[in-house]
Amino acid sequence: MTTSQALKTNTRFPDALDRIRAHCERLIEATGVPGFAIAITDRTETLATLEIGPANVDAGTPITPGTLFETGSIDKVITAALLMQLVDEQKLDLRAPVREYLPWFEVGGDRPPITTHHLLTHTAGIFNGMDHSPDAASEAWSLRFTKPAIDPGEEPGYSNLGYKVLGLMLEHLTGKSYQALVRERIFEPLGIRDSHPAITNAMRDQLAVGYVPRLGDRPWQVEHGFVPATWLETGSADGCLAMTSGDLATWLRALLNEGAGPEGAVLTREQFRRMTEAEAGDDESWYGYGIERARDDRQNLIGHDGDMVGYTSAMLGDLMIGVGVVVFCNATEPFLPTPVAEYALEMLQAVVRNADLPPEPEIETGERIPNAESYIGTYGAGDDQVTIFRAGDGLTMEIDGRQVALARLPFSSDPDVMVLKDAELSRFPPRFGRNDAGEIVDCWMGDRWIPGTGYDGPTTFDVPEEWRACPGHYRSHIPWDAGFRVVLRKGQLWRIRYDGVDFPLVPEGDGFRVGGADSPAWLRFTDIADGKALRLVYENGAEFYRFFLP
């Protein structure tokens, strides 16, 4: 019996679909995200689609099977597939320097040459990219002004910019646009008719409206709600497709068939095998050529996820039993498609294997704080002191004469990051540090560092005088990275993203490496007026300016 027959004839398949839908409806109720589009496929056909919630909240327009969503980084799988086709056509050697195929490509510094293999596996050691230019070629050109801190191949570091370069290589080698290559070599052979190989104004009316958190300058909380995202057009190979869930399921079906399609193969089995081989990764998963693959008991899983400004997505398939799921959501926070796809795939696996259906995953939005007792106590002394105590089923922090409820950062995997339920204090999530024994010893919020009773290190720190010009709120008009804050804390400058993630600024030359000495991202502070830097410039040319709000 084929997988299609096993699913279609199994009386529990409709029940599995109902449970997947119910889970998504509960997620919408718990988080406020607008909706989901889901498609389920085996190696033969799309077995079901689920459309849940509105494509446009204000208009009340529902998501339909024809609604387009932005795929984001799932596009990288298609970019890698196009390159593998050129390898078989003997137009490309994956181990040759990129400059052999894109002569103007240049990266600053004196590191060894970057190859296509490095870019495909995110091991080139280059900047992730910031989309500070609306054009891929201009952003790739800016790499000549950067100085990577490590050699290519040393360690993985995700780079959207690297895949932009791969798209430019494809265009240079074929003389055709990336969009034409996607349509001619992938979409048309697979019968994909309703999707678009670029995000443009022309197809905007077919696209679900994307949504972002209403308060975009701080970590998302459920009560913040959502607003329509900034609109942008893009055609770069790191993520520029607009697809229906059914069309993306068609692409996943080709992968489940190791590259075979209804009108012939878009990949040979050898090409597919090469794409899924272990290259860069860790103990849990690896990244081959555009495809993520799980290790351990899930080693037969392949896929990729993606996010755009206002959209998130996931594609996940089981090569063993030949079933897969794609999930779209028209909201950026929280990132829900991957856990939804994992739950849906577990449902399908259970149906095919005639096993018990898995329980619904817990929807944890932050109200419950595991091991809450470990955070209780007083931190700091004198005027700079906070106290955390039990209040009902949760925790409360007494800070600056006020009592404010604490919760976990929603959907965060880090239990030591909290949020304060306060309009002003929510900008900086409280973080708790631990010693080698795992005991909580301090707390920090933005530039505020408060040692606890178990802290036994230094409490005063000397810093260069010029660093005092750097702290502040910096903004730009870049849709992907509108801004961040820089603080001076515990003798160290830190860059704090709006999602609350902290990166140390490590001094190097007249600037700083962002995140560590091996980071490819480097920036400097300029235009000092009245003791404050008015501008922050990344090595690649992206500029951020001091902003008036705190």
MARDO-503678 format. One record per residue: residue in one letter; x, y, z of N, C-alpha, C, O in turn. Coordinates in steps of 0.02 Angstrom, whole numbers, plus 50000, padded with zeros to 5 digits. Example, Ala and Ser with C-alpha at 12.3 -4.5 7.8 and 13.67 -1.06 7.14 Angstrom:
2
A506604971650390506154977550390506604983550390507124983450423;S506424988850354506844994750357506455000250394506705005750402;
# end
This chain:
550
M500424994050000500005000050000500445006250000500925006750039;T500285011049956500675017249954500505021650013500015020550049;T500935026750024500805031450078500145034950068499765036050115;S499995036950005499365040249990498775035850011498305038250043;Q498815029449993498275024950011498225024050086497685023650115;A498815023650118498825022750191498505028650226498165027750277;L498605034550200498315040450231497575041250212497155042350255;K497435040650147496755041850125496255036750152495675038450166;T496465030550159496005025350181495975024550257495555020950283;N496425027950291496445027450364495925032250394495945038250381;T495475029450432494935033550460495185038750508494815043350527;R495815038250530496085043150577496395049150542496565054050575;F496465048950476496755054550440496325060950447496595066250462;P495665060450437495255066550450495315069050521495315075150533;D495365064450569495445066450639496105070150649496135075150684;A496635067650616497285071050621497245078050592497515082750622;L496905078850535496825085550506496435090150553496605096050560;D495915087550583495515091550630495935093750689495875099450712;R496365089450713496785091150771497305096550752497455100950791;I497575095950691498055101050668497705107850663497975112950685;R497105107850634496725114050628496565116950697496645122950709;A496345112650743496165115050810496765117950845496705122950881;H497355114850836497955117550867498115124450841498285128950879;C498055125450775498185131950746497675137150770497855142950783;E497045135150776496545139750802496695141850873496595147650891;R496945137250914497135139050982497745143650983497795148051025;L498215142450937498785146950932498575154050914498825158850941;I498105154550867497845161150848497525164550907497625170550919;E497125160850945496795163651003497295165751056497215170951089;A497825161751066498305163151119498795168651101499025172251146;T498955169451038499485174151019499245180150979499575185350978;G498665179550947498415185050906498685185250836498535189950799;V499085180250815499315180150745498715179450700498215176450720;P498735182150638498145181950595497945174950573497385172850585;G498405171250539498185164850513498735160450488499325162150490;F498525154550463498975149450438498715146750372498115146350361;A499185144850329499025140850270499475134650272500085135250277;I499175128750269499545122450277499385117950218498805117550195;A499885114450193499775109350142500145103050161500705103350187;I499835097450148500115090850165500175086850100499715086450060;T500765083850091500885080150030501225073450045501535072550098;D501155068849998501575062949999501985063049934502055068349905;R502235057449912502645057449851502225057849787502505058549732;T501565057449795501135057149736500725063449724500655065749668;E500455066249778499985071849769499925075749835500125073549888;T499625081649827499435085549887498805082449916498295082149882;L498835080249977498295076550009497785080950042497195079150047;A497995086850065497525091350100497845098250106498455098950110;T497415103250108497635110050127497175112550182496585110850183;L497455116550226497075119550280497185127150277497755129450276;E496645130850276496675138150276496325140650339495725139450348;I496695144150381496435145850448496565153250460497145155250464;G496045157350467496135164250484496135168850423496075166550366;P496215175350435496165180250380496825181550345497355181450376;A496775182750280497345185250241497435192650252497995195250248;N496875196150266496885203350280496425204550339495815203750332;V496705206350395496315207150456495795212650450495215211650467;D495995218450424495545224150420494965222850372494395224750386;A495115219650315494595218350267494195212050283493655210950255;G494455207850327494125201650343494175196450288493775191750286;T494655197350242494735192750186495035186250210495565186350242;P494725180550197495005174350223495585171850181495645173450122;I496015167950212496535164250175496195158850134495755155350158;T496395158250070496115153250025496695149049997497275150850007;P496545143549962497085139649931497495143649882498075141849868;G497215149049854497585153149806497965158949837498285162749801;T497935159749903498285165349936499035164249934499285158849949;L499395169449915500125169249912500425171349979500155175750014;F500985168249997501385170150055502115170750033502325167449985;E502485174850067503205175350053503565169650088503475168450147;T503985166050050504295159950076504925161350117505115157250158;G505255167050106505865168350142506415163450123506485161750064;S506785161150172507385157150159507265150250132507745146850112;I506635147950129506505141650095506745141950023506905136949992;D506765148049996507015149149928507735146649919507935145049863;K508115146349973508805144249968508875137049941509365135349909;V508365132949954508385126049928508345126249851508695122449818;I507935130649824507875131249752508515134149722508745131949669;T508805139149756509445141949732509975136549728510345136149680;A510015132349780510515126949780510375121949724510835119549692;A509735120449712509555115749659509765118349591510015114549550;L509675124749578509875127749515510635127249505510865125949450;L511005128249558511735127649554511945120449540512415119349502;M511605115749570511775108749558511645106849485512005102849456;Q511135109749455511015108649384511605111149342511815107749295;L511875116949360512445119649323513075115449332513495115049287;V513135112349390513705107849401513675102149351514185100349320;D513085099149343513015093649295513105095849223513295091949180;E512965102249210513075104949143513795107149133513965110049081;Q514215105749183514935107349181515065114749172515555116849141;K514625118749200514715126049199514985128549266515135134449273;L515045124049315515205126249383515585120749420515385114949419;D516125122749454516495118449500516385121249570516595126849584;L516055117449613515885120049679516485121849721516425125849768;R517065119049707517665120249747518115125649717518635127149745;A517915128449661518315133749630518125140549661517555141349684;P518585145349662518425151949689517835155149654517755154549593;V517425158649692516845162049665517035166949610516665168049562;R517625170049616517835175049567517915172149497517915175949449;E517995165649491518035162649425517365163149388517345162849327;Y516825163949425516155164149396515815170849404515325172349370;L516075174949448515815181749459516425186249468516625187649524;P516725188449412517395191649415517445197649461517985198949488;W516905201349471516955207349512516865205849587516935210349628;F516725199649604516635197749674517295198649712517815196249690;E517265201949769517865203149808517675204049882517195207349899;V518075200949925517985201649997518635204650024519175202450006;G518575209650068519155212850096519575208250139519365202750156;G520165210650158520625206650199521045202150156521055202550094;D521395197650189521865193250153521715185950168522165181850172;R521075184350174520875177350187520905173350122520905176250068;P520925166650126520915162450065520275163650025519785166250052;P520275161649961519685162749918519065159149944519105153649972;I518495162249933517855159249949517605155349889517645157849832;T517345149349900517085145149847516325144849850516015146949899;T516025142149797515305141049796515105136349853514585137349885;H515505131349866515375126649921515315130549987514865129150027;H515765135249999515735139150061515075143050066514765143150119;L514875146150012514265150150013513645145650023513195147450061;L513635139949990513065135449997512975132850068512415131850090;T513525131750102513495128750169513555133950225513615132150284;H513545140350208513595145750258514255145250297514265146550358;T514785143550263515435143150297515935147950265516545146850271;A515705153150232516155157850198516465162850246516955166250228;G516205163350307516475168050355516305175350341516635179850366;I515775176450301515595183350283514975185550322514645181650356;F514845191950316514285195350348513625192050329513545189650273;N513145191950376512485189250361512125193550310511715191050271;G512255199950310511895204650267511355208150306511075205450354;M511195214350285510695218250320510165221150274509725224850296;D510215219550209509745222350161509735229950163509215233150154;H510335232850176510365240150178510315243150108510185249150101;S510405238950057510295241049988509715236949960509685230949974;P509265239949922508725236049893508945231449836508545227549811;D509585232049816509845228149760510375223249785510825225149822;A510325216849764510785211749786511505213249765511975212249804;A511595215649703512275216849678512625222249718513225221649732;S512265227549737512575232849775512795230449844513325232249868;E512375226249875512555223649941513145218849935513595218949978;A513165214749883513725210249873514375214149859514905212249882;W514315219649822514895223849808515215226449873515815227249878;S514795227749923515045230649986515475225850025515805227950072;L515495219450006515935214650041516665216550034517075214550076;R516845220149982517545222049973517785226850027518385227850036;F517315229850063517495234450116517515231150185517645234450235;T517375224550187517365220950250518015216950259518385215850211;K518135214950321518735210950337518525205150382518515205850443;P518365199450351518165193550392518685191750443519285192650433;A518445189250500518905187650556519165180550554519635178950590;I518865176250513519085169250508519125167150435518845170450391;D519485161750422519555159150354518915155550332518555152950374;P518785155450267518215151550242518295144150262518845141450260;G517745141150281517745134050300517875132750373517815127050395;E518065137850412518235136650483517625134950525517655130250565;E517075138550516516485137150556515865140050522515925144850483;P515275137250535514665139750502514445146450531514535147850591;G514165150550488513885156950508513375159050455513565160950400;Y512745158750472512205159650423512285166250387512395171450418;S512235166050320512325172150280511815172450224511875168850174;N511325176850231510875178350176511255181450118511105180050059;L511735185650134512125188850082512495183750039512565184749979;G512725178250070513055173150031512605170249978512835168849922;Y511965169349993511495166749943511295172049892511125170349835;K511325178349911511245183649861511795183049809511675183649749;V512415181949832512975181249786512875175249740513025175549681;L512615169649768512485163749726511975165249671512045162749615;G511475169249686510995171249635511315175349580511155174549522;L511765179849599512125183849550512575179449507512655180649447;M512875174349537513275169549499512855165949447513055165149389;L512255163749468511815160349422511655164749361511655162349305;E511515171049374511355175649320511955176649273511875176849212;H512545177249303513145178449262513315172249219513515172949162;L513215166349247513395160249212512905158449156513085155349106;T512275160449164511755158449116511545164049070511255162849017;G511675170249090511425175849051510685177049059510385180849020;K510375173949108509665174749121509555177349192509985176549236;S508985180549203508825182949270508685177149317508495171649295;Y508775178249380508615173149430507885171049424507725165149430;Q507445175949412506735174449407506595169849348506195165149353;A506915171149291506825166849232507065159749245506755154949224;L507625159149280507895152549296507425148549341507315142649330;V507155151849392506685148449437506075146149398505845140449406;R505815150449356505205148649319505345143049268504955138249264;E505895143749230506035138949177506285132249202506105127049175;R506685132249255507015126149276506685122649335506815116749348;I506255126249372505925123249431505165123549424504835118349425;F504885129549418504165130249418503835126549360503385122449371;E504045127849299503705124949241503765117349238503265114049225;P504355114349250504395107049249503965103649303503745097949294;L503845107149358503445104249412502715106049408502315103849449;G502525110149359501825112149352501605117349402501015117849419;I502075121349427501915126649474501705132749433502105135749397;R501065134649438500785139849395500575146149432500565151549403;D500405145549495500085151049531500575155149573500365160149603;S501205153149576501695156549618502145161149577502135160849516;H502525165349611502925170449578503655169949601503785168949660;P504125170649554504835170049571505145176649595505755177249599;A504735181549611504975187749641504375191149675503805190049656;I504535195249725504015198949760503995205949730504455209949739;T503455207349694503385213749659502695216749671502245213449696;N502625223049654501985226349661501435222949620500845223149637;A501645219849564501155216949518500745211349550500165210349531;M501035207649598500675202149628500435203549698500215199049734;R500475209849719500335211549788499615209849809499495207749865;D499135210849763498435209549780498295202249795497805200549827;Q498725197849770498625190649781498955188249846498855182649868;L499335192649877499745190949935499365192350000499045197450007;A499415187650047499155189050114499525195150142500115196050129;V499175199150179499505204850213499945202050269499715198050309;G500565204350271501015202250324500955206850384500815212850377;Y501065204150444500985208050505501595207450549501925202250552;V501745212850584502315213250631502065215850698501515218750701;P502445214950752502225217450817502095225050815502455228850784;R501565227050850501375234150852501925238350884502065243950861;L502235235750937502795239250968503435236050942503675231050969;G503705238850889504265235750855504945237150883505445235150854;D504985240750939505635242650966505795238951030506215241151069;R505465233151042505585229351103505355222151093505015220751044;P505535217651138505315210651130504555210151127504195213551164;W504315205751083503595204951074503285201751135503555197151165;Q502695204351152502265201251202501565200751173501375204751130;V501185195851196500525194551166500095200751165499755202151115;E500095204551220499655210351225499845216051179499455220751171;H500435215851148500635221251103500225221251039500095226551011;G500025215451015499635215050954500065216050891500675216250895;F499735216650834500075216950770499815222550726499245224850734;V500235224850681500055229850631500325227550563500785223450562;P500055230050507500325228050441501065229750435501285234950458;A501425225250402502155226050394502315230950338501895232250295;T502915233750341503175237750286503195233650222503425227950222;W502955236550168502955233050104503635233850070503935239250073;L503875228650039504505228950001504485224249942504125219249944;E504855225949890504955221649833505655218749836506125221949859;T505725212549814506385209449815506415203849763505915200549749;G507015202949735507125197649687507785194049698508065191249651;S508035194049760508685191049774508615183749794508105181749822;A509135179849780509095172549784509115169849855509075163749864;D509165174049905509145171549974508425170749999508315167550050;G507935173649962507245173049983506815178249949506745183749975;C506515176549892506125181549855505495178549824505175181849783;L505305172549842504735169249810504085170849848504085171849908;A503545171049809502875171449837502495165449811502395164749751;M502275161049857501985154649836501355153149875501255155549930;T500925149149845500365146249881500615140149920501145137449905;S500235138149970500445132250009500455126049965500885121749972;G499975125549918499955119849874500555119549827500815114149815;D500765125249802501345125449757501985123649795502415120149769;L502055126249857502645124449895502645117049912503175113849915;A502055114149922502005106949933502225103149870502505097649875;T502095105949812502325102749750503085102549748503375097449727;W503415107949769504145107949772504395102949823504875099249810;L504075102649881504275097749932504175090649905504575086249920;R503645089549867503525082949839504105080849794504305075049794;A504365085549755504935083949712505535081849755505905077349736;L505635085149812506185083349856506075076449887506545072549894;L505445074849906505295068249932505425062849881505555057049898;N505375064749816505525060149761506245060749737506405058549682;E506675063849778507385064649762507495068249695507935066549656;G507065073249683507155077549624506695076049567506685079849518;A506315070549569505885068649513505235072749514504965074249567;G505005074549454504375078149446503935074849395504145070049364;P503325077349386502845074249340503065074549267502855070449226;E503485079449250503715080149181504475079149175504795082049132;G504745075049219505465073849219505795076649282505485080449319;A506415074749293506765076649354507035083849349507285085849297;V506975087549404507305094049409507985093249444508395097749442;L508075087449475508715085549505508825078149493508355074249493;T509445076249481509595069149480509645066649551509715070549598;R509615060049560509675057349628510355058949658510415060049718;E510875059149616511535060749641511565068049664511865069649715;Q511245072549626511225079549646510855080249713511085083849757;F510285076849719509915077149781510315074449839510325077349893;R510645068749828511055065849881511585070849903511715071649963;R511895074249855512425079049872512135084949912512465087449957;M511545087049895511235092649931511085090850004511095095250047;T510955084550018510755082650085511315079650126511195077450183;E511915079350100512475076650138512675081450194512555087450191;A512975078650245513205082650302513765087250280514255085050250;E513705093650296514235098450282514385102550344514885101450378;A513955107350359514055111550418513485110450467512905110350447;G513645109550531513115108450579513365106950648513945108350665;D512925104050689513085102450759512815095450774512695091450728;D512715094050838512505087350858511775085850840511575080050841;E511375091050825510665089950814510475090150740510025086450719;S510805094350701510615094950631511215097350590511725099550617;W511135096850524511665099450481511355103150423510765102350407;Y511765107250392511555111050333511965108550275512575109250274;G511625105550226511975103250166512025108850115512285114250131;Y511775107750056511735112950005511015115450003510605112749965;G510865120550043510195123550044509675119550082509105121750088;I509855113750108509375109450143509625108150214510205106550225;E509165108850262509315107050331509075099850341508545097850317;R509475096050378509305089050391509425087450464509945089250492;A508955083850494509005082150566509405075850576509395071350534;R509765075650633510145069750652509725065250699509125066250707;D510075060450729509785056150780509175052250752509185049850696;D508645051750794508075047750773507655051250720507175048350694;R507845057450702507475061050650507915062150589507805066850551;Q508405057850579508885059050526508595058550456508925060450407;N507975056150450507655055950385507265062250369506945062650316;L507295067250412506925073450401507345078450362507935079450377;I507035081550313507355086950276506895092950276506295092350287;G507175098850265506745104650260507125111150265507735111450259;H506755116450276507025123150286506455127450313505875125950300;D506625132650350506115137450369506305144250340506835144950309;G505875149150350506005155650322505615161050357505095159850387;D505875167150352505495172750377505635178850333506185179850308;M505125182850326505165189150289504875194650334504705193350391;V504825200650308504535206050347503775205150347503435207250301;G503525201850399502815200650405502595193550392502005192050395;Y503065189050376502885182150357503385177250388503975178750395;T503135171250405503575165750425503335159450391502745158850372;S503785154550383503625148550345504055142750367504585143650397;A503825136750351504205130750365504015125350314503445124850293;M504515121350296504425115650250504795109750281505385110250296;L504445104150291504735098550326504485092050295503885091050286;G504955087550278504765081250248505125075350278505695075950302;D504795069550278505075063250303505235058850242504795056350208;L505885057950230506105054150172505945046650179505885043150128;M505895044250240505775037150250505085035050227505005030350189;I504575038650251503895036650234503605040950178503055039550153;G503965046150158503755050050100503165054550111502725054950068;V503145058050167502625063050180502945069550202503505069550227;G502595075050191502875081450210502335086750222501755085850203;V502535092150254502085097550274502405104250257503015105150267;V502015108950233502235115850228501745120150267501145118950268;V502015125250300501605129650343501805136850330502395138550331;F501305141050318501405148350313501025151750370500495149350391;C501295157250394500945161650441501075168750420501645170550403;N500565172950419500665179950399500785184450459500455189650467;A501275182350500501515186450556502235184550569502445178850559;T502625189450593503335188450606503465185450674503885180950680;E503115187750725503215185250793502555182450819502025185050803;P502595177150859503165172750871503265168050812502805167450771;F503835164850807503965160550749503615153750761503875149550797;L503035152850729502625147050742502645141550688502505135850705;P502795143050624502735137750573503145131450587502905125950574;T503755132050612504155126050623503845121350675503775115450660;P503655123750735503335119050781502675116350756502485110750771;V502305120450717501675117850688501825112350638501495107250638;A502335113450595502525108250546502755101950580502595096450557;E503135102550635503365096650670502785092750700502765086650697;Y502305096350729501715093050757501305089650702501085083950710;A501205093150647500815090250592501155084050563500825079150547;L501825084350556502175078650529502145072650577502085066950555;E502175073950642502105068550690501415065250684501345059150691;M500915069350670500235066650659500235061950599499975056350603;L500535064150543500535060150483500925053650493500725048350470;Q501495054250526501905048250539501505043150580501545037150567;A501135045650629500745041150671500185037650631500055031750640;V499865041550586499335038550545499615033250500499335027750495;V500175034650465500475029850419500685023550456500605018050430;R500965024350516501225018650553500695015450597500845010650633;N500085018150594499535015450635499705015750710499545011250748;A500025021250729500205022250799499725027250831499325030350796;D499775028050896499355032950930499515039950906500105041650896;L499005044050898499115050950878499455054750935499265053750993;P499945059050920500305062550973499855067651007499395070250976;P499995069151071499615074351105499775081251077500305082251048;E499305085851085499415092651062499975095951103499985095251164;P500445099451071500965102851108500675108351153500175111451137;E500985109251209500775114651254500905121351222501435122451193;I500425125751227500505132551201500745136951258500355138951301;E501385138251259501705141851314501855148951292502315150051252;T501485153751318501585160751298501955164851350502015170951342;G502195161651403502625165251449502355166151519502735168151564;E501715164851529501425166051596501725161451648501815163351706;R501865155251629502145150451677502905150951677503215150651624;I503195151751736503915152451743504195146151777504095145351838;P504525141751740504815135851772505335137651824505705142551816;N505365133851877505845134951931505825142151957506335145251969;A505215144751964505135151751983505485153352049505725158952058;E505515148552095505805149952160506535151952155506785155652198;S506885149652104507605150952099507755158352084508315160652093;Y507255162052061507365169152044507185173752102507355179752101;I506855171152152506615175252207507205177652249507665173852264;G507185184152268507705186952310507815194252294507465197152253;T508315197152328508485204152319509155204652282509635201152299;Y509175208952232509765210152192509975217352201509545221852202;G510635218552208510885225352215510815227952286510665224152333;A510935234352293510905237552359510765244952350510865247852296;G510515248052404510395255152403509885257252351509355254052346;D510045262552313509565265052263509495260452203508985260552169;D510015256452190509985251952133509855244852157510305240752161;Q509235243652174509045237252203508375235052176507925239152168;V508315228652161507665225952142507545219652184508015216252205;T506915218252195506715212352233506205208452193505735211352165;I506285201952190505815197652155505485193152207505825190152249;F504815192852205504455188952254503855185552220503635187652166;R503605180452253503035176852227502405181052235502285184052288;A501995181252182501345184652184500835180252149500825179852088;G500415176952188499935172252159500305166452127500725163152159;D500155165152064500485159652028501105161951991501435157951959;G501255168451994501815171151956502325174551999502345173652059;L502745178651966503255182551999503145189951987502885192051936;T503345193852035503315201152030503995204052048504335201652093;M504195209252012504815212752027504645219652056504255223452027;E504935221152114504875227852142505475231852118506045230152134;I505355236952078505885240652045505685248052043505145249852022;D506145252352065506045259652064505385261552097505025265952072;G505225258352153504625260052191503985257252163503445258852188;R504035253152111503435250252081503465242652084504005239752089;Q502895239552082502855232352078502585230452009502025232251991;V502985226551972502835224951902502855217351894503315214151917;A502355214651861502325207451849502865205251801503035208851754;L503145199351814503655196251771503335190451733502885187051759;A503575189251673503385183351634503985181151593504455185051584;R503965175051568504495172851523504425176451457503875178251437;L504985177351422504955179851354504575174751312504795169051308;P504025176651281503595171651248503965167451196504325170151154;F503885160951200504155156151153504925156051151505215153451104;S505235158951201505965158851204506205152151232505885149251276;S506765149751206507065143551232507515144851292507755140151323;D507635151251308508065153051363507645154551425507295159651426;P507655150351476507235151451534507445157451576507055159851618;D508045159851566508295165351607508185172251577508475177151600;V507755172651526507565179051497506825180251513506405176051497;M506675185851543505995187551563505755193851526506145196951489;V505125195551537504865202051515504515205151574504225201751616;L504525211851576504165215551626503525218151595503535221251542;K502965217051628502315219051603502205226451619501785228251660;D502595230651584502575237751596502755241351531503235239351497;A502375246651513502475249951449503175252751441503445252351386;E503465255451493504135258351488504675253151497505145252851458;L504605248951548505135244151564505165238251517505645234451520;S504665237351475504665231651429505185232251374505295227451337;R505505238151367506015238951315506605234151326506895231651278;F506765233051389507355228951405507135222951447506945223851505;P507165216851420506965211051460507485209551514508085209551500;P507265208251575507735206151627508065199551608507735194851586;R508715199251617509095193051605509465191251669509695195551706;F509505184751682509825182451743510435178351725510405173851684;G510995179951758511615176451747511735171151799511515171851856;R512085165951780512225160351825512985159251831513365160751785;N513185156451888513885154551896513985147551870513525144451843;D514595144951877514745138251851514335132751883514245127451854;A514095134051942513685129151977512945129551958512535125851983;G512785134251913512095135051891511675139351936511065139551928;E511985142751983511615147052030511545154152000512025156751972;I510955157052008510845163951983511225168752027511165168752088;V511635173051996512065177552034511965184852016512195189152054;D511635186451960511525193451944510945194251896510685189451869;C510755200551886510195202251843510395208451803510715213051831;W510215208651739510355214751700509785216451654509455211951627;M509665222851646509135225451603509415231451566509495236851596;G509555230751503509845236151465510535237951492510985233851493;D510615244151513511255246351541511295245251616511785247051648;R510785242451644510745241551716510965234551735510665229651715;W511505234151774511765227751798511715227651873511975232051907;I511395222451900511255222151972511505215451998511175210351986;P512065215252034512315208952061511875206352117511585210152155;G511825199652122511455196552176511905194652233512505196052232;T511625191552284512015189852343512545184652328513045184252364;G512445180552276512935175452260513495177752214513935173852198;Y513475184052193513995186552148514625188152188514595191552239;D515205185752163515835186952200516375189952156516965189452172;G516185193152101516665196252055516715203652067516425206252115;P517075207252024517155214552030516485218052020516045215551984;T516415223852051515795227752044515915234652013515445238251999;T516545236452003516715242651969517165241051910517565236351912;F517105245051857517455243551795517705249951763517345254951760;D518325249751738518605255451702518465254451627518545248951601;V518255259851594518125259451522518455265451488518515270751520;P518655264751426518935270451389518435276251387517835275151377;E518675282251395518235288051397517835288751333517255290851334;E518135286951275517785287751212517175283251205516735284551164;W517155277851244516575273451241515935276851266515385274851248;R516015281951307515425285051337515005288951285514445290851299;A515285289951226514905293151172514445288251136514015290351097;C514535281851147514215276751106513505274851126513085273951082;P513345274151191512675271751208512125276151180512185282251176;G511575272951160511005276551134510565271951092510705266051084;H510045274851066509565271351023509725273350951509735279350935;Y509835268450907510025269750838509505266750791509285261050801;R509295270550740508775268450694509005269150622509475272750606;S508655265550578508765266150506508095264950471507595263650504;H508105265350404507495263850366507555256950333507195255450286;I508005252750358508075245950332507475241750357507385241150417;P507075238950312506485235250335506645229450381506265228050428;W507205226050368507385220150406507675221750475507585217950522;D508015227250480508385228750541508315236250555508765240150543;A507715238050580507565245150588507985248550641508065254650639;G508265244850687508675248050737508835243650797508665237750798;F509165246550845509375243050906509615248250955509635254250940;R509785246051014510055250451065510755248151084510915242251082;V511175252951101511855251551125511895253851197511715259551213;V512125249451240512175251151312512885249651336513245245651306;L513075252851390513705251551425513535248151490513215251151534;R513735241851496513545237951554514115233551576514415229851536;K514275233851640514785229551670515445230151633515795225251621;G515625236351615516255237751582516295235651510516835235251481;Q515715234351478515695231751410515135235351371514595236451398;L515275237151308514745239551265514365233651236514655228551218;W513705234451232513265229151206512795232151155512555237751163;R512665228351101512145230051053511545225651069511595219551069;I510965228751081510365225151100509845225851045509605231351031;R509675220251013509165220350961508485221450992508395220851052;Y508005223050949507325224250974506995217951001506515218451040;D507245212050982506965205951011507285204251077507135199051107;G507735208551101508035207651166508685203751167508965202751220;V508925201551109509545197751106510145202551111510195207351074;D510595201051158511185205251171511795202651134511905196651132;F512185207251105512815205451073513365209851103513305216051100;P513905207051130514455211251154514805214551096514875211551042;L515035220651105515445224151056516165223451078516375226351128;V516555219651039517255218151056517715222951020517705223150958;P518115226851055518535231951023519025228850972519335223650986;E519075232050915519565230150864519715236350822519275238950788;G520335238650824520515244650787520125250650812520085251850872;D519825254450766519435260250786518685258650789518265263050786;G518535252150794517835250050798517745243850840518135242650886;F517225239950825517035234350867516785228550824516415229650775;R516965222450842516655216450815515995215350853515975216050914;V515475213450816514815212650847514705205350864514595201150820;G514725203750928514585196950951515185192950972515105187951007;G515785194950953516385191350972516945192750924516845195550871;A517555190750944518145192250905518135188850836518465191250790;D517755183250829517735179650765517155181850721517065179150666;S516755186550744516165188650706516365192250641516845196150642;P516005191050586516145194750525515865201850525516035205850481;A515435203450574515125210050576515565214850617515745213350674;W515715220650588516145225650620515815232450611515555233950557;L515835236750662515535243350658515965248450695516405246750734;R515815254750681516145260250717515655265850728515155266550692;F515785269850779515365275550796515695281950769516305282850776;T515305286350738515585292250707515155298450723514645297950758;D515375304150698515015310550704514855312150777514275312550797;I515375313250816515305314550887515115321950897515495326350877;A514555323250928514335330050943514055330251014513655326051033;D514295335151052514085335851122514185329351161513775327551203;G514725325851145514895319751181514495313751163514505308751199;K514125313951106513725308251085513845306651012513895311150970;A513905300250997513965298150927513285298850893512785296350919;L513265302250837512645303250801512515297850749511955297050725;R513035294050732512975289150678513375282950695513905283350726;L513115277250674513455270750682513485267750612512975267150578;V514085265750591514185263350523514475256350524514995255150555;Y514135251650491514415244950483514935244950428514945249250384;E515365240050432515915239450384515655238750312515995240750265;N515055236050304514775235150237514415241350212514145241350156;G514405246650252514095252950230513415254250259513155259750250;A513105249550293512455250750324512515255950379512965255550421;E512075260850378512115266450425511505266650471510935265450449;F511625268150534511105269150584511235275750619511815277650630;Y510695279250637510765285950665510445286350734509945283050748;R510755290350776510485291250844509765293750840509595298050800;F509345290850882508625292150879508405295550943508725294850995;F507855299450940507665303550997507315299651053507325301851110;L507015293851036506675290051088507185285751126507685283751098;P507055284451190507545280551230507585273351208507965269451236;
# end
